[in-house]
Amino acid sequence: MRRIQFFLTCWLLAIAVSCGRSDVATHATPKTESQPASDATSAPADGAVENSAEPQGHANRHSPASGHAPQGAHAAQAHVDQHQHQPEHATQDHAPPAHDDQPPPGNASQHHPQKTDHEPSAQAPHAPHRSDHSPASGHSPATDEDDRITTVPVPDGGQPVAARTGADGTVHLLFGSDDGPQYAKSTDNGQTFSAPIAVVDRASRKPGLEFDAWDMAVGHVGVIHVAVGTNAWKLKLPQDEWGYYYARLEPGAKAFSKLRNINHTPSEGFSLACDEKGKVTACWLKDKLYANVSRDNGKTFADNVEIDPSFNPCNCCTTSSVYAADGTLAVLYREETNNERDLFLVSWDQERNQVSRTRVSSTLWNIEACPMSYYTISRLQDGFAAVWPTKDEIYFARLDGQGKPLPPAEIKTPGRSGMRTGIIALNAPVGSTLVAWKKDGQLGWQLYDGVGRPSGPPGSAPSAGNGAAGIVDEGGGFVLFR
């Protein structure tokens, strides 16, 4: 009996030991299953693909729109690796907030200043402009182009209208003020300016009459020519006073000439162009494209002349004009025939009275109303640079001497235009072009190299008014006035 009890006891002990070993193995299983978690991120399985993608809420902090676009293959790989070897909850719950100044280690793109919606922030006066640009284009803030662009405040808090460089390197600036259009000049690339000179003489001022500067050109022997418009239509003055007003400043003079009406008809879209021989052309719109030509450096102007009756311009847009190296006048304007708002460059040989035109824009824009947009043509050594808005998006193109777009034809910029806001293209001797625009109190810009590729990201600075003005200095740098 005792022997039977002994065997039963041994049998029960064996069962107990066996059950204990089975329970230990069950608790060890989660450790074995958790091991492939890190491997899954690098394997091409379904789970690996899901883990390698950033969670949606976190991706916004690294998207190009937020200013954290990875730069190049190495930065992109570092960015992916950072998240592939973390548990999913870590990337969501422990990632730095969108406005955290401390970037996570291993993500080179985090060192960019954070931006949203491609809106660059403001910058301090006189500072190099690459410190405040938007990194939305994916370029590094620190580039060799940074020192080539500076902004300079307009004297007396004025509003920039136009800037030109004379043959002697003097910078001439036209700007708006509470006291009407003003002019100042600088001999040190805009670092300092002379005392402003009023463009409108006191005898021309009347109660309620307001004057707006439209354009400025530097002519033969340094004479300054200015186009001015008024609100005479709003005051219901006689219609012959709704015209194109003009004033000139002789070298060394302390006051502009008396303001005079050169076309005596309701008109707008004023521009000015001068050559090196004393010819001055004032272009304007009145349902058609017109001009007044001076051959004595602006002392007198001939009667109104319609450039070509077949042209049908947008009446509420503008003109922009410049003389080419061969003496031909180039005029940029927007058509409205069949509501197709294409940009054309007119070539006018004034000596032979021969006119031709070339379509500049290629993106179509059909709209049953005048866009009320501004645009600019500027001279290159062997052609032109044109900049204009289409559907509020800004494009530019380099043109040959006949106005034909050169490859790659029109180039879309990151800029946006407002209603009747300024747009300019500045061309450096090395072939680069700076496109600048004004919208919502911000002056924006983008630099392009000689083949039309962006050089660095866009930038911006706060600026009063609707105009954009700038020059290329003697060293090939760009100066924008804000």
KOLDO-371658 format. One line per field, with one value per residue (C-alpha): residue number from 1; x, y, z. Coordinates in nm, 4 decimals, padded with zeros to 6 digits. Layout:
BEGIN
n (NUM / ...)
x (X / ...)
y (Y / ...)
z (Z / ...)
END
This chain:
BEGIN
n (1 / 2 / 3 / 4 / 5 / 6 / 7 / 8 / 9 / 10 / 11 / 12 / 13 / 14 / 15 / 16 / 17 / 18 / 19 / 20 / 21 / 22 / 23 / 24 / 25 / 26 / 27 / 28 / 29 / 30 / 31 / 32 / 33 / 34 / 35 / 36 / 37 / 38 / 39 / 40 / 41 / 42 / 43 / 44 / 45 / 46 / 47 / 48 / 49 / 50 / 51 / 52 / 53 / 54 / 55 / 56 / 57 / 58 / 59 / 60 / 61 / 62 / 63 / 64 / 65 / 66 / 67 / 68 / 69 / 70 / 71 / 72 / 73 / 74 / 75 / 76 / 77 / 78 / 79 / 80 / 81 / 82 / 83 / 84 / 85 / 86 / 87 / 88 / 89 / 90 / 91 / 92 / 93 / 94 / 95 / 96 / 97 / 98 / 99 / 100 / 101 / 102 / 103 / 104 / 105 / 106 / 107 / 108 / 109 / 110 / 111 / 112 / 113 / 114 / 115 / 116 / 117 / 118 / 119 / 120 / 121 / 122 / 123 / 124 / 125 / 126 / 127 / 128 / 129 / 130 / 131 / 132 / 133 / 134 / 135 / 136 / 137 / 138 / 139 / 140 / 141 / 142 / 143 / 144 / 145 / 146 / 147 / 148 / 149 / 150 / 151 / 152 / 153 / 154 / 155 / 156 / 157 / 158 / 159 / 160 / 161 / 162 / 163 / 164 / 165 / 166 / 167 / 168 / 169 / 170 / 171 / 172 / 173 / 174 / 175 / 176 / 177 / 178 / 179 / 180 / 181 / 182 / 183 / 184 / 185 / 186 / 187 / 188 / 189 / 190 / 191 / 192 / 193 / 194 / 195 / 196 / 197 / 198 / 199 / 200 / 201 / 202 / 203 / 204 / 205 / 206 / 207 / 208 / 209 / 210 / 211 / 212 / 213 / 214 / 215 / 216 / 217 / 218 / 219 / 220 / 221 / 222 / 223 / 224 / 225 / 226 / 227 / 228 / 229 / 230 / 231 / 232 / 233 / 234 / 235 / 236 / 237 / 238 / 239 / 240 / 241 / 242 / 243 / 244 / 245 / 246 / 247 / 248 / 249 / 250 / 251 / 252 / 253 / 254 / 255 / 256 / 257 / 258 / 259 / 260 / 261 / 262 / 263 / 264 / 265 / 266 / 267 / 268 / 269 / 270 / 271 / 272 / 273 / 274 / 275 / 276 / 277 / 278 / 279 / 280 / 281 / 282 / 283 / 284 / 285 / 286 / 287 / 288 / 289 / 290 / 291 / 292 / 293 / 294 / 295 / 296 / 297 / 298 / 299 / 300 / 301 / 302 / 303 / 304 / 305 / 306 / 307 / 308 / 309 / 310 / 311 / 312 / 313 / 314 / 315 / 316 / 317 / 318 / 319 / 320 / 321 / 322 / 323 / 324 / 325 / 326 / 327 / 328 / 329 / 330 / 331 / 332 / 333 / 334 / 335 / 336 / 337 / 338 / 339 / 340 / 341 / 342 / 343 / 344 / 345 / 346 / 347 / 348 / 349 / 350 / 351 / 352 / 353 / 354 / 355 / 356 / 357 / 358 / 359 / 360 / 361 / 362 / 363 / 364 / 365 / 366 / 367 / 368 / 369 / 370 / 371 / 372 / 373 / 374 / 375 / 376 / 377 / 378 / 379 / 380 / 381 / 382 / 383 / 384 / 385 / 386 / 387 / 388 / 389 / 390 / 391 / 392 / 393 / 394 / 395 / 396 / 397 / 398 / 399 / 400 / 401 / 402 / 403 / 404 / 405 / 406 / 407 / 408 / 409 / 410 / 411 / 412 / 413 / 414 / 415 / 416 / 417 / 418 / 419 / 420 / 421 / 422 / 423 / 424 / 425 / 426 / 427 / 428 / 429 / 430 / 431 / 432 / 433 / 434 / 435 / 436 / 437 / 438 / 439 / 440 / 441 / 442 / 443 / 444 / 445 / 446 / 447 / 448 / 449 / 450 / 451 / 452 / 453 / 454 / 455 / 456 / 457 / 458 / 459 / 460 / 461 / 462 / 463 / 464 / 465 / 466 / 467 / 468 / 469 / 470 / 471 / 472 / 473 / 474 / 475 / 476 / 477 / 478 / 479 / 480 / 481 / 482)
x (00.0000 / 00.2823 / 00.4479 / 00.1319 / 00.1134 / 00.4816 / 00.4253 / 00.1132 / 00.3080 / 00.5922 / 00.3435 / 00.1684 / 00.5030 / 00.6013 / 00.2761 / 00.3267 / 00.6805 / 00.5608 / 00.2813 / 00.5232 / 00.7539 / 00.4592 / 00.3545 / 00.7045 / 00.7113 / 00.3777 / 00.5002 / 00.8184 / 00.6274 / 00.5601 / 00.9351 / 00.9918 / 00.7059 / 00.8209 / 01.1662 / 01.0655 / 00.9151 / 01.2379 / 01.2999 / 00.9545 / 01.0458 / 01.3241 / 01.1516 / 00.9385 / 00.6360 / 00.3013 / 00.3760 / 00.7130 / 00.5600 / 00.3105 / 00.5758 / 00.8164 / 00.5595 / 00.5238 / 00.2014 / -00.0155 / -00.0031 / 00.3737 / 00.4297 / 00.3025 / 00.5989 / 00.8390 / 00.6509 / 00.7927 / 00.4979 / 00.6022 / 00.9614 / 01.1163 / 01.1702 / 01.4617 / 01.7505 / 01.9072 / 01.9189 / 02.1255 / 01.9005 / 01.5947 / 01.7375 / 01.8301 / 01.4778 / 01.3250 / 01.5670 / 01.4853 / 01.1248 / 01.1763 / 01.3595 / 01.1177 / 00.7931 / 00.4942 / 00.3721 / 00.7074 / 00.6826 / 00.3344 / 00.3436 / 00.7022 / 00.7831 / 00.8689 / 00.5784 / 00.5571 / 00.6927 / 00.9691 / 01.3020 / 01.4994 / 01.5035 / 01.5205 / 01.8739 / 01.9495 / 01.7074 / 01.9099 / 01.6008 / 01.4880 / 01.7500 / 01.5509 / 01.3343 / 00.9770 / 00.7324 / 00.3780 / 00.1846 / 00.4988 / 00.4785 / 00.8291 / 00.8634 / 00.9794 / 01.3387 / 01.5357 / 01.6315 / 01.9585 / 02.0006 / 02.0919 / 01.7657 / 01.8304 / 01.7721 / 01.3994 / 01.3110 / 01.0672 / 01.2351 / 00.9284 / 01.1344 / 01.3526 / 01.6750 / 01.9119 / 01.8912 / 02.2694 / 02.3703 / 02.6265 / 02.3432 / 02.2580 / 02.4885 / 02.3744 / 02.0321 / 01.9719 / 01.6708 / 01.6842 / 01.4029 / 01.2553 / 01.3397 / 01.0895 / 00.8833 / 00.7713 / 00.6187 / 00.8472 / 00.7363 / 01.0423 / 01.4217 / 01.6748 / 02.0534 / 02.2105 / 02.5109 / 02.7328 / 02.6082 / 02.3777 / 02.0637 / 01.7433 / 01.4368 / 01.0742 / 00.8398 / 00.5027 / 00.4391 / 00.1581 / 00.2776 / 00.2631 / 00.5330 / 00.8925 / 01.2341 / 01.5724 / 01.9097 / 02.1956 / 02.5616 / 02.6283 / 02.3811 / 02.0990 / 02.2758 / 02.2098 / 01.9880 / 01.9724 / 01.6953 / 01.3689 / 01.2429 / 00.8704 / 00.7750 / 00.4604 / 00.5098 / 00.2961 / 00.1146 / -00.0302 / -00.1819 / -00.5510 / -00.7828 / -00.8785 / -00.6530 / -00.4266 / -00.1198 / 00.0177 / 00.3554 / 00.3385 / 00.6870 / 01.0326 / 01.3118 / 01.6652 / 01.7347 / 02.0071 / 02.2681 / 02.0926 / 01.7590 / 01.4925 / 01.1503 / 00.8416 / 00.4892 / 00.2078 / -00.1654 / -00.4378 / -00.7839 / -00.9317 / -01.1972 / -01.3133 / -01.3439 / -01.5426 / -01.3039 / -01.3120 / -01.2183 / -00.9160 / -00.7648 / -00.7937 / -00.4756 / -00.1090 / 00.0955 / 00.4687 / 00.7562 / 01.1323 / 01.4349 / 01.7511 / 02.0880 / 02.1792 / 01.8347 / 01.6662 / 01.3078 / 01.1153 / 00.9655 / 00.6051 / 00.3748 / 00.2131 / -00.0582 / 00.0836 / -00.2198 / -00.5309 / -00.7609 / -00.8898 / -00.6227 / -00.4193 / -00.1525 / 00.1297 / 00.4912 / 00.8082 / 01.1112 / 01.4257 / 01.7180 / 02.0721 / 02.0079 / 01.7348 / 01.4263 / 01.1483 / 00.8280 / 00.5224 / 00.2918 / -00.0669 / -00.4048 / -00.7415 / -00.9138 / -00.6155 / -00.2389 / -00.1114 / 00.2064 / 00.3512 / 00.7094 / 00.9676 / 01.2896 / 01.4342 / 01.4740 / 01.1214 / 01.1089 / 00.8236 / 00.6052 / 00.4375 / 00.0640 / -00.1058 / -00.0363 / -00.2001 / 00.0733 / -00.1370 / -00.5178 / -00.5298 / -00.4092 / -00.6867 / -00.5380 / -00.6943 / -00.7868 / -00.7487 / -00.4073 / -00.0924 / 00.1983 / 00.5683 / 00.8246 / 01.1992 / 01.4316 / 01.6337 / 02.0020 / 01.9238 / 01.6927 / 01.3664 / 01.0977 / 00.9631 / 00.6185 / 00.4668 / 00.0863 / -00.2021 / -00.4559 / -00.8279 / -00.9489 / -01.2001 / -01.1226 / -00.7860 / -00.5565 / -00.2235 / 00.0887 / 00.2453 / 00.5667 / 00.5399 / 00.8501 / 00.8207 / 01.0847 / 01.0003 / 01.2329 / 01.0693 / 00.7318 / 00.7262 / 00.5424 / 00.5363 / 00.4432 / 00.5214 / 00.3209 / 00.5193 / 00.2928 / 00.1989 / -00.0312 / -00.3852 / -00.6141 / -00.9692 / -01.1624 / -01.4594 / -01.3180 / -00.9970 / -00.7540 / -00.6252 / -00.2722 / 00.0719 / 00.3807 / 00.7276 / 00.9696 / 01.3397 / 01.6351 / 01.9092 / 02.2325 / 02.0877 / 01.7168 / 01.4658 / 01.3270 / 00.9505 / 00.7560 / 00.3778 / 00.0887 / -00.1412 / -00.4284 / -00.2502 / 00.0571 / 00.3743 / 00.5790 / 00.8899 / 01.0758 / 01.3906 / 01.3315 / 01.5514 / 01.5814 / 01.2565 / 01.0653 / 01.0604 / 01.0844 / 01.4139 / 01.4260 / 01.2808 / 01.0241 / 00.7981 / 00.8997 / 00.6504 / 00.7742 / 00.6519 / 00.5158 / 00.1527 / 00.0159 / -00.2647 / -00.4802 / -00.2478 / 00.0532 / 00.4099 / 00.6270 / 00.9856 / 01.2702 / 01.6284 / 01.9056 / 02.2665 / 02.5604 / 02.6433 / 02.3075 / 02.1043 / 01.7607 / 01.5865 / 01.2061 / 01.0321 / 00.6657 / 00.4388 / 00.1293 / -00.0520 / 00.2170 / 00.4988 / 00.7782 / 00.8722 / 01.1495 / 01.3122 / 01.6551 / 01.7166 / 02.0395 / 02.1271 / 01.9279 / 01.6165 / 01.6723 / 01.5938 / 01.9030 / 01.8093 / 01.4632 / 01.2293 / 01.2454 / 01.0311 / 01.0247 / 00.7433 / 00.6958 / 00.4416 / 00.2299 / 00.1665 / 00.4867 / 00.8081 / 01.1413 / 01.5031 / 01.8357 / 02.1465 / 02.4493 / 02.7940 / 02.9126 / 02.6290 / 02.4302 / 02.0591 / 01.9090 / 01.5346 / 01.3564 / 01.0873)
y (00.0000 / 00.2326 / 00.1444 / 00.2413 / 00.5712 / 00.6383 / 00.5859 / 00.8078 / 01.0828 / 01.0660 / 01.0697 / 01.3841 / 01.5606 / 01.4856 / 01.6315 / 01.9481 / 02.0013 / 01.9519 / 02.2090 / 02.4616 / 02.4391 / 02.4921 / 02.8114 / 02.9673 / 02.9132 / 03.0921 / 03.4132 / 03.4218 / 03.4277 / 03.8130 / 03.8814 / 03.6573 / 03.8208 / 04.1778 / 04.1233 / 04.1632 / 04.5059 / 04.6851 / 04.4485 / 04.5118 / 04.8710 / 04.7610 / 04.4631 / 04.5041 / 04.3519 / 04.5283 / 04.6203 / 04.7610 / 04.9958 / 05.1225 / 05.1826 / 05.3615 / 05.6274 / 05.9140 / 05.9467 / 06.2106 / 06.4523 / 06.4391 / 06.4650 / 06.8203 / 06.9264 / 06.8039 / 06.8864 / 07.1449 / 07.3695 / 07.3973 / 07.4754 / 07.1409 / 06.9747 / 06.7282 / 06.8339 / 06.5702 / 06.1923 / 06.1822 / 06.4166 / 06.2320 / 05.8966 / 06.0297 / 06.1625 / 05.8237 / 05.6253 / 05.8385 / 05.7182 / 05.3662 / 05.2522 / 05.3968 / 05.2453 / 05.4054 / 05.5649 / 05.7382 / 05.9216 / 06.0422 / 06.1136 / 06.2224 / 06.4145 / 06.7823 / 07.0201 / 07.2133 / 07.5305 / 07.3657 / 07.5375 / 07.2240 / 06.9827 / 06.6082 / 06.4704 / 06.3170 / 06.5347 / 06.7937 / 06.9557 / 07.0606 / 07.3372 / 07.5476 / 07.8290 / 07.7128 / 07.8685 / 07.7951 / 07.8529 / 07.9749 / 08.3114 / 08.4367 / 08.6342 / 08.9919 / 09.0919 / 09.3680 / 09.6699 / 09.6500 / 09.2804 / 09.0258 / 08.8808 / 08.5111 / 08.5229 / 08.5680 / 08.3736 / 08.0869 / 07.7471 / 07.6155 / 07.5660 / 07.3104 / 07.5098 / 07.5778 / 07.9224 / 07.9606 / 07.9975 / 08.1934 / 08.4128 / 08.5535 / 08.8535 / 08.9560 / 09.0807 / 09.3613 / 09.5747 / 09.9440 / 10.1488 / 10.4277 / 10.7733 / 10.9259 / 10.6069 / 10.6540 / 10.4042 / 10.2745 / 10.3386 / 10.3100 / 10.3042 / 10.3543 / 10.3690 / 10.6437 / 10.6105 / 10.7455 / 10.4891 / 10.7283 / 10.5606 / 10.7537 / 10.6712 / 10.7738 / 10.7207 / 10.8202 / 11.0166 / 11.1978 / 11.5091 / 11.3513 / 11.1967 / 11.2528 / 11.2007 / 11.1337 / 11.0125 / 10.8133 / 10.7789 / 10.4828 / 10.2213 / 10.3446 / 10.3509 / 10.7242 / 10.9570 / 11.3219 / 11.5362 / 11.4496 / 11.6808 / 11.7130 / 11.6084 / 11.8238 / 12.2011 / 12.3984 / 12.5902 / 12.2632 / 12.1608 / 12.2217 / 12.1358 / 11.7678 / 11.6953 / 11.3983 / 11.2973 / 10.9475 / 10.8700 / 10.6059 / 10.5737 / 10.7267 / 10.7168 / 10.8564 / 11.0158 / 11.1804 / 11.3639 / 11.2458 / 11.4252 / 11.2674 / 11.2102 / 11.1290 / 11.0209 / 11.1304 / 11.0622 / 11.2396 / 11.1835 / 11.4563 / 11.2121 / 11.1607 / 11.5350 / 11.5576 / 11.8100 / 11.8691 / 11.5484 / 11.7025 / 11.7194 / 11.3427 / 11.2862 / 11.1976 / 11.4476 / 11.4823 / 11.6581 / 11.6626 / 11.7427 / 11.8817 / 11.7677 / 11.9869 / 12.1482 / 12.1796 / 12.1559 / 11.9743 / 12.1584 / 12.2662 / 11.9674 / 11.9578 / 11.7569 / 11.6020 / 11.4195 / 11.6101 / 11.3078 / 11.0503 / 10.7824 / 10.5531 / 10.2827 / 10.5382 / 10.4443 / 10.6248 / 10.5240 / 10.7189 / 10.6513 / 10.7854 / 11.0465 / 11.2541 / 11.0663 / 11.0195 / 10.8226 / 10.8363 / 10.5350 / 10.5135 / 10.3449 / 10.4711 / 10.1602 / 10.1456 / 10.1770 / 10.5339 / 10.7336 / 11.0839 / 11.1159 / 11.3786 / 11.4239 / 11.7001 / 11.5178 / 11.5924 / 11.9649 / 11.9180 / 11.6237 / 11.5538 / 11.4924 / 11.1719 / 10.8786 / 10.5365 / 10.2768 / 10.0179 / 10.0202 / 09.6387 / 09.6185 / 09.5818 / 09.6263 / 09.5688 / 09.9254 / 09.9012 / 09.7355 / 09.9243 / 09.9630 / 09.9137 / 10.0399 / 10.0517 / 10.1287 / 09.8381 / 09.8605 / 09.9156 / 10.2098 / 10.0212 / 10.0925 / 09.7855 / 09.8107 / 09.5362 / 09.5271 / 09.2834 / 09.2013 / 09.1547 / 09.0244 / 08.7427 / 08.7817 / 08.6091 / 08.8093 / 08.7335 / 08.9463 / 09.0899 / 09.2754 / 09.5480 / 09.6462 / 09.9960 / 10.1268 / 10.4940 / 10.6066 / 10.3825 / 10.3783 / 09.9984 / 09.8037 / 09.4332 / 09.2338 / 08.8968 / 08.6997 / 08.6605 / 08.4592 / 08.0974 / 08.0136 / 08.0961 / 08.3236 / 08.3761 / 08.6164 / 08.8416 / 09.1371 / 09.3350 / 09.1783 / 09.5254 / 09.3895 / 09.5447 / 09.4044 / 09.5165 / 09.4954 / 09.5591 / 09.5703 / 09.3092 / 09.3418 / 09.1554 / 09.1398 / 09.1851 / 09.0369 / 09.0460 / 08.9710 / 08.9538 / 08.7873 / 08.5223 / 08.4169 / 08.6042 / 08.3818 / 08.5598 / 08.4479 / 08.5818 / 08.5161 / 08.6277 / 08.7478 / 08.7975 / 09.1295 / 09.0712 / 08.9793 / 08.6040 / 08.4047 / 08.2233 / 07.8685 / 07.7653 / 08.0354 / 08.1507 / 08.0497 / 08.0328 / 08.2011 / 08.1545 / 08.5101 / 08.6163 / 08.9486 / 09.1675 / 09.4151 / 09.6735 / 09.5743 / 09.6197 / 09.3505 / 09.3969 / 09.1944 / 09.3059 / 09.1667 / 09.1311 / 09.1339 / 08.7710 / 08.6593 / 08.6159 / 08.7751 / 08.8840 / 08.8850 / 09.0941 / 09.1542 / 09.3345 / 09.1886 / 09.2583 / 09.4863 / 09.2410 / 09.2756 / 08.9295 / 08.8097 / 08.5106 / 08.4958 / 08.2922 / 08.1909 / 08.2384 / 07.9365 / 08.0119 / 07.7908 / 07.9259 / 08.0334 / 07.9824 / 08.0125 / 08.3119 / 08.5969 / 08.8837 / 09.2003 / 09.4339 / 09.7283 / 10.0082 / 10.0841 / 09.8766 / 09.9414 / 09.7453 / 09.9117 / 09.8022 / 09.8320 / 09.6304 / 09.7923 / 09.8338 / 09.5081 / 09.3049 / 09.2882 / 09.3568 / 09.6364 / 09.6386 / 09.9373 / 09.8772)
z (00.0000 / 00.0916 / -00.2418 / -00.4311 / -00.2442 / -00.3305 / -00.7036 / -00.6994 / -00.5263 / -00.7851 / -01.0716 / -00.9379 / -00.8898 / -01.2519 / -01.3807 / -01.1738 / -01.3093 / -01.6678 / -01.6239 / -01.4778 / -01.7847 / -02.0217 / -01.8379 / -01.8631 / -02.2433 / -02.2896 / -02.1194 / -02.3322 / -02.6626 / -02.6788 / -02.6605 / -02.9603 / -03.1605 / -03.0847 / -03.2312 / -03.6031 / -03.5338 / -03.6336 / -03.9230 / -04.0636 / -04.1486 / -04.3812 / -04.5394 / -04.8542 / -04.6843 / -04.6490 / -04.2906 / -04.3927 / -04.6483 / -04.3967 / -04.1301 / -04.3644 / -04.4518 / -04.2047 / -04.0123 / -04.1731 / -03.8831 / -03.8704 / -04.2441 / -04.2439 / -04.0359 / -04.3005 / -04.6176 / -04.8583 / -04.7789 / -04.4183 / -04.5043 / -04.4145 / -04.7497 / -04.7293 / -04.9493 / -05.1695 / -05.1465 / -04.8263 / -04.6338 / -04.7586 / -04.6523 / -04.3074 / -04.2743 / -04.3614 / -04.1458 / -03.8444 / -03.8490 / -03.9811 / -03.6655 / -03.4149 / -03.2894 / -03.4566 / -03.1354 / -03.0918 / -03.4262 / -03.3419 / -02.9714 / -02.9136 / -03.2299 / -03.1678 / -03.2238 / -03.5502 / -03.3881 / -03.1859 / -03.2529 / -03.1686 / -03.4646 / -03.4046 / -03.4581 / -03.7943 / -03.9949 / -04.1834 / -04.3289 / -03.9816 / -03.9761 / -04.2230 / -04.0852 / -04.0762 / -04.3238 / -04.4300 / -04.7528 / -04.9335 / -04.7558 / -04.6692 / -04.3506 / -04.3181 / -04.2643 / -04.1052 / -04.3156 / -04.5097 / -04.4266 / -04.6948 / -04.8109 / -04.7944 / -04.4205 / -04.4663 / -04.7751 / -04.7882 / -04.8136 / -04.9973 / -05.3120 / -05.1368 / -05.1643 / -04.8774 / -04.7152 / -04.7351 / -05.1006 / -05.2969 / -05.4242 / -05.0799 / -05.0933 / -05.4400 / -05.3272 / -05.0809 / -05.0030 / -04.9236 / -04.7662 / -04.9747 / -04.8346 / -04.5919 / -04.5810 / -04.9414 / -05.1822 / -05.4615 / -05.8198 / -06.0459 / -06.0259 / -06.3035 / -06.3300 / -06.5382 / -06.7645 / -06.4857 / -06.2333 / -06.0473 / -05.9130 / -05.9782 / -05.7672 / -05.8219 / -05.5293 / -05.3940 / -05.0764 / -04.8964 / -05.0780 / -05.4231 / -05.6461 / -05.5334 / -05.6898 / -05.5265 / -05.6464 / -05.4991 / -05.5895 / -05.3572 / -05.4855 / -05.2655 / -04.9305 / -04.9102 / -05.1132 / -05.1973 / -05.0546 / -05.2357 / -05.5120 / -05.5771 / -05.9307 / -05.9438 / -05.9310 / -05.6888 / -05.9621 / -06.0975 / -05.7657 / -05.7053 / -05.4158 / -05.4355 / -05.7341 / -05.6722 / -05.8713 / -05.9211 / -06.0725 / -06.3470 / -06.4908 / -06.5125 / -06.7707 / -06.7768 / -07.1123 / -07.3113 / -07.0965 / -06.7821 / -06.8160 / -06.5911 / -06.7525 / -06.5439 / -06.6440 / -06.4121 / -06.3919 / -06.1945 / -06.0523 / -06.2731 / -06.3926 / -06.0361 / -05.9845 / -06.3097 / -06.4559 / -06.8337 / -07.0169 / -07.1864 / -06.8364 / -06.7910 / -06.9863 / -06.9737 / -06.7710 / -06.8025 / -06.6235 / -06.6764 / -06.4629 / -06.6189 / -06.4770 / -06.1813 / -06.1623 / -05.8237 / -05.9534 / -06.2239 / -06.5158 / -06.4975 / -06.5308 / -06.8734 / -07.0438 / -07.3597 / -07.5063 / -07.3785 / -07.3811 / -07.1294 / -07.1141 / -06.8906 / -06.9013 / -06.9216 / -06.9904 / -07.1002 / -07.3071 / -07.4011 / -07.6315 / -07.6208 / -07.8933 / -07.7296 / -07.8455 / -07.5862 / -07.6456 / -07.4196 / -07.4693 / -07.3451 / -07.3896 / -07.5007 / -07.6381 / -07.8738 / -07.8386 / -07.8805 / -07.8384 / -07.8412 / -07.9624 / -07.8727 / -08.0670 / -07.8501 / -07.5180 / -07.3970 / -07.4620 / -07.7097 / -07.8141 / -08.1487 / -08.1802 / -08.0714 / -08.3028 / -08.3076 / -08.3372 / -08.5244 / -08.5635 / -08.5634 / -08.2048 / -07.9479 / -07.5988 / -07.2585 / -07.1790 / -06.8012 / -06.8051 / -06.8977 / -07.1371 / -07.0778 / -07.3245 / -07.3836 / -07.6734 / -07.8102 / -07.8880 / -08.2590 / -08.1838 / -08.2299 / -07.9699 / -07.7908 / -07.6284 / -07.4137 / -07.3923 / -07.3307 / -07.6033 / -07.5431 / -07.8824 / -07.8252 / -07.4537 / -07.5058 / -07.2790 / -07.4423 / -07.4004 / -07.7152 / -07.7777 / -08.0399 / -08.2380 / -08.3813 / -08.6178 / -08.5841 / -08.8613 / -09.1202 / -08.9452 / -08.9573 / -08.6906 / -08.6062 / -08.3000 / -08.1430 / -07.8934 / -07.5723 / -07.3405 / -07.4080 / -07.1161 / -07.2291 / -07.0302 / -07.1496 / -06.9292 / -07.0036 / -06.8131 / -06.8114 / -06.5629 / -06.4615 / -06.4476 / -06.4804 / -06.6524 / -06.7579 / -07.0484 / -06.9872 / -07.2190 / -07.2444 / -07.4365 / -07.7351 / -07.6593 / -07.3785 / -07.0599 / -07.0097 / -06.6918 / -06.6606 / -06.4742 / -06.6186 / -06.3938 / -06.1121 / -06.1511 / -06.2584 / -06.5595 / -06.7241 / -07.0477 / -07.2195 / -07.5761 / -07.8767 / -08.0580 / -08.2462 / -07.9311 / -07.9893 / -07.6638 / -07.6199 / -07.4777 / -07.2404 / -07.3324 / -07.0494 / -06.6979 / -06.4139 / -06.0970 / -05.7376 / -05.7451 / -05.7336 / -05.8503 / -05.7268 / -05.9138 / -06.0700 / -05.8632 / -05.9790 / -06.1398 / -06.2599 / -06.4090 / -06.3398 / -06.5583 / -06.4438 / -06.6884 / -06.5986 / -06.7389 / -06.4209 / -06.3841 / -06.0661 / -06.0866 / -05.8207 / -05.7478 / -05.5031 / -05.3376 / -05.0115 / -04.8725 / -04.9429 / -05.1947 / -05.3188 / -05.5467 / -05.7112 / -05.8753 / -06.1935 / -06.3612 / -06.7255 / -06.8416 / -06.6386 / -06.3352 / -05.9864 / -05.7934 / -05.4317 / -05.2797 / -05.3062 / -05.0575 / -04.9381 / -04.7326 / -04.6268 / -04.8614 / -04.8854 / -05.1895 / -05.5010 / -05.6939 / -05.7340 / -05.8093 / -05.8239 / -06.0032 / -06.0843 / -05.9237 / -06.0757 / -05.9194 / -06.0703 / -05.7458 / -05.7162 / -05.5085 / -05.4409 / -05.2891 / -05.0298)
END
